[in-house]
């Protein structure tokens, strides 16, 4: 798990419990752990994380979705956060801002679990013909936005987002942090954890079909746009020459990762790993 390794400086495979976190997983990085964010904050930096988290939230019993999500990023060195709590192929499709689910209606509480709470709730198996992107393996439980996911959830309808809006929302939040939220003149650390090219590859409408290489190709273009927007913001603020940008991937490439999105069919003779033999699950 590259996020764990990047933030803590420790290889994830050397730490028990750092595998693929379930939607109900507690915080993997515990308060008191030194992270790049905590070290920079101690040095006077304003720190933020925006994007895909997937490092668990809450105490030993896991996230309290309808209460305070603590511990989390704010307990390991970040001043603020705006997160997708897991990965977007896992439930729930909500944003977490600092310690709470954003826009959550208390009269429509959010429930997240490992078993379908009702036989009447459609899944990717029972309502497969309604999906706008079919699954190839595994991703066939709760349906949101026409896409079935891993895990089950109910409620929280006002807090749910559209997959197509993820990149725009995170870029907007990141720009706001750089331009408005941090004290002027204070150095900053922004951990922008993009969703692309993770599944499901559902990009904004303006990128759909643009690459002519299917959803995976479109997601690469959307990621390129995200990077361009952030680097342009740095330029607009006169910060380019004073900013160190680190761009890294979280694993080797994978084409079919649970959805029928033509990633293999549209790949042609391209070798995503270049000369290397590894991939996401190697």
Secondary structure, DSSP 8 states (H G I E B T S, - for coil): -HHHHHHHSS-GGGSTT-SS--TT---SS-TT---HHHHHHHTT-EEEEEEE--S--SBTTB--TTS---SSGGGTT-SEEEEESS-TTBS--BEEETTEETT--TTS--EEESS-S-TTS-BTTTTGGG-SS-BSSS--SBEETTEE-BSEEE--GGGB--GGGHHHHHHHHHHHIIIIIS-TT--EEEEEE--TTSSS----GGGTTTSSSHHHHHHHHHHHHHHHHHHHHHHHTT-GGG-------SSS--S-SSB-SSTTTTTTT--TTTT----TT-
